[in-house]
Amino acid sequence: MTADPRAALDRLIAAFEAHLRALENTRNSDDDSVVERAYEILADAYEAYDEALGETFDESTPLVIDDDDDYDDDDDIVLVDDETDS
């Protein structure tokens, strides 16, 4: 069954919005569980969108999600650039 890229994009946008709300609502809190869950949902929604693009159009986005949980870093999503600066 091929996933619908438009529906996956809608879920991805909603996941971005939920992630932002989680950050806004926990700004002064020590409880990161809500933000962590929103992050996981966002990552899953991104992967579903990327897979839908691949299945439907044989294309992908230029983003890669780093699954390395050994460190907490802001570089979890990186742009992939095939061109190198010389």
MOPELIN-V765637 format. One record per pair of residues at least 6 apart in sequence whose C-alpha atoms are under 8 Angstrom apart, sorted by the first residue. I is the first residue (numbers start at 0). J is the second residue. If there is no record, write none. Layout:
# MOPELIN-V765637
i: {I | I}
j: {J | J}
This chain:
# MOPELIN-V765637
i: {1 | 1 | 1 | 2 | 2 | 2 | 2 | 3 | 3 | 4 | 4 | 4 | 4 | 7 | 7 | 7 | 7 | 8 | 10 | 11 | 11 | 11 | 11 | 14 | 14 | 14 | 14 | 15 | 17 | 18 | 18 | 18 | 18 | 21 | 21 | 21 | 22 | 25 | 25 | 25 | 42 | 49 | 49 | 50 | 52 | 52 | 53 | 61 | 61 | 61 | 62 | 62 | 62 | 62 | 63 | 63 | 63 | 63 | 64 | 64 | 64 | 65 | 65 | 65 | 65 | 66}
j: {51 | 54 | 55 | 50 | 51 | 54 | 55 | 51 | 55 | 48 | 51 | 52 | 55 | 44 | 47 | 48 | 51 | 48 | 44 | 41 | 44 | 45 | 48 | 37 | 40 | 41 | 44 | 41 | 37 | 34 | 37 | 38 | 41 | 33 | 34 | 37 | 34 | 31 | 33 | 34 | 64 | 59 | 60 | 59 | 58 | 59 | 59 | 78 | 79 | 80 | 76 | 77 | 78 | 79 | 76 | 77 | 78 | 79 | 75 | 76 | 77 | 74 | 75 | 76 | 77 | 75}
